Structure formats: C-alpha cells, structure tokens
Amino acid sequence: MKKTLTPGTLLAPLPCVLATVSDGEKDNVITIGWTGIINSEPPMTYISVRPSRHSYNMIKDSGEFVINLVSEDLVFAMDHCGSVSGAKEDKFAAMHLNKLKADKLNCPMIGEAPINLECKVTEVKHLGSHDMFLAEIVAVHADEKLMKESGRLAMDEAKLVTWIH
C-alpha cells in the first residue's frame, strides 16, 4: 500500500558539489545541492542557486563557475561552505582550500577536489525559489592518480559523496 504525499524534492541521492565563482576581485565557494548533467553533446550541466545567495550575482554577472566534485576529504568544507555566507568570510582561507587557475575561466578551481568542471553559462531559467544556470562544460580536470593506464578516469577511486535530502 502507498500513501500519497505532497509534491516535494524527494529525488535522492543527489550529487553535492562545491561551486567556485569570482567577480574578478573576490572569489567564493558555494555548496550546491541542485546539480546534474543535462546533455552529452555538447556536454552540459546546471546548478540551481537562490537569488538571495552571495554567489548568485557573481555567477550571473560573470557567466561562469567551476563545479568541484566533493570527495570524503572535503565533506567538512562542503558543510561549512553551505553554512556561512561568502559576504562575511573568505571560505577558501577558512577551509584551507587551494585555489588553482582554471584553463578557460576567470574563477578558480579547488585544488583538493578530485575532479573540476569548468562551466560557461548559456542560459538562466527563473524557476521560483531558485534560478537554474544552464552551462556548457568547457574543460574537465582530474587528479592524475585517478587516471587508469587505459586513459580512462577511475571515478570509483575518487571517493565522491552525495547528499541525501
């Protein structure tokens, strides 16, 4: 027997990521619980962000962000970066995260993240509580230790975490 519930966000588990953004002067890290792949050719993804978030205008104005996949070693930073506003704290410094220069964007990548996706915004969808930033993945970076001899990526060795809502 099934009970009918009120519609809600019960699709789980979801990937939880750390997105990095910049306004050209200040960099920030934001924890994102709403993300995923939306197309293969060209490779595309999205993140959904509340307009009230400090990073929102940084993404909207720059048209770019980096998705940094979260390993078990980054869980504390993921939790912290989702609890504190970048308007009040330098999250890179607070969490001792190393900034790496992206190849195609002007926002940094997180050095400790096993995989980084450089993303260029192609469209913004206003959906209600969140706006969805649809983006083309323009570059991918992975720790060399995750590469197999065949040249394929060993995703299972990245020890990625998901967030259950």
C-alpha positions in Angstrom: 0.0 0.0 0.0 1.2 3.5 -0.8 0.4 6.8 0.8 0.1 9.9 -1.4 2.3 12.8 -0.2 2.5 16.5 -1.0 4.8 17.1 -4.0 8.4 17.7 -2.9 12.0 17.3 -3.7 12.5 13.6 -2.9 14.8 12.6 -5.7 17.8 11.3 -3.9 20.7 10.7 -3.6 21.9 13.8 -5.4 25.5 14.9 -6.0 26.6 17.7 -3.7 29.3 19.9 -5.1 31.3 23.0 -4.3 31.0 25.6 -6.9 33.6 28.3 -7.2 32.9 31.7 -8.6 34.5 35.1 -8.9 33.6 38.7 -9.6 37.1 39.5 -10.8 38.2 40.8 -7.4 36.7 38.4 -4.9 36.4 34.6 -5.2 33.8 32.5 -3.4 32.8 28.9 -2.7 29.2 27.9 -2.5 27.8 24.5 -1.7 25.3 23.3 -4.3 22.8 20.5 -3.8 20.9 21.0 -7.0 23.1 20.0 -10.0 23.4 17.3 -12.7 24.2 16.5 -16.3 21.6 17.7 -18.8 23.3 17.0 -22.2 26.1 14.9 -23.7 26.9 16.7 -27.0 27.8 19.4 -26.1 28.5 18.4 -22.5 26.2 20.5 -20.4 25.3 20.8 -16.7 23.4 23.1 -14.4 23.4 24.5 -10.9 20.4 26.0 -9.2 21.0 28.9 -6.9 18.7 31.1 -4.8 18.9 34.8 -6.0 19.5 35.8 -2.3 22.8 33.9 -2.2 26.1 35.9 -2.2 27.4 33.9 -5.2 24.3 34.4 -7.3 25.3 37.8 -8.8 28.8 36.6 -9.2 27.6 33.8 -11.5 25.0 35.9 -13.2 27.5 38.8 -14.0 30.5 36.6 -14.9 28.6 33.9 -16.7 30.8 31.2 -15.4 31.5 28.8 -12.5 33.5 25.7 -11.7 31.9 22.6 -10.3 34.3 20.9 -7.9 33.3 17.4 -7.1 33.3 16.6 -3.4 35.4 13.7 -2.0 35.1 12.3 1.5 38.1 14.5 2.4 36.0 17.6 1.5 32.8 16.9 3.5 33.6 19.3 6.3 34.4 22.1 3.9 31.2 21.3 1.9 29.2 21.6 5.1 30.9 24.8 6.2 30.7 26.5 2.8 26.9 25.8 2.8 26.5 27.3 6.3 28.4 30.6 6.0 28.0 33.5 3.6 30.9 34.5 1.4 29.9 38.1 2.1 31.1 37.5 5.7 34.1 35.2 5.3 36.8 34.1 2.8 35.8 30.4 2.6 39.0 29.5 0.7 41.1 30.7 3.6 38.8 29.4 6.4 38.8 25.9 4.9 42.4 26.0 3.8 41.4 25.3 0.2 44.0 25.8 -2.5 43.0 27.9 -5.5 44.0 26.6 -8.9 43.8 28.7 -12.0 41.2 27.4 -14.5 42.2 27.0 -18.1 39.3 28.7 -19.7 37.6 30.7 -17.0 38.4 33.6 -14.6 37.2 31.8 -11.5 39.4 29.4 -9.5 39.2 25.7 -9.1 39.6 23.9 -5.7 42.9 22.0 -5.7 41.7 19.4 -3.2 38.7 18.4 -5.4 39.4 15.2 -7.3 37.5 16.5 -10.4 36.8 20.0 -11.6 34.4 21.0 -14.4 34.8 24.5 -15.9 31.3 25.7 -16.9 30.2 28.6 -19.1 26.6 29.8 -18.6 24.5 29.5 -21.7 21.1 30.3 -20.2 19.4 31.2 -16.9 16.0 29.8 -16.1 13.9 31.6 -13.5 12.0 28.8 -11.7 10.7 30.1 -8.4 12.8 29.7 -5.3 15.9 29.1 -7.4 17.3 30.2 -10.8 18.9 27.4 -12.9 22.2 28.3 -14.6 22.5 26.0 -17.6 26.1 25.8 -18.7 28.4 24.1 -21.2 31.3 22.2 -19.7 34.3 23.7 -21.4 37.1 21.9 -19.6 37.5 19.0 -17.2 40.4 18.4 -14.8 41.1 15.3 -12.8 43.7 14.2 -10.3 46.4 12.2 -12.1 46.1 9.4 -9.5 42.5 8.8 -10.8 43.7 8.0 -14.4 43.9 4.4 -15.4 46.7 3.2 -17.8 44.0 3.0 -20.5 43.5 6.7 -20.2 40.0 6.3 -18.6 39.0 8.0 -15.4 38.6 5.8 -12.3 35.6 7.5 -10.8 35.2 4.8 -8.1 38.6 5.8 -6.7 37.6 9.4 -6.3 35.5 8.6 -3.1 32.8 11.1 -4.1 29.9 11.8 -1.7 26.3 12.6 -2.4 23.8 14.5 -0.4 20.5 12.8 0.7 17.8 15.5 1.1 
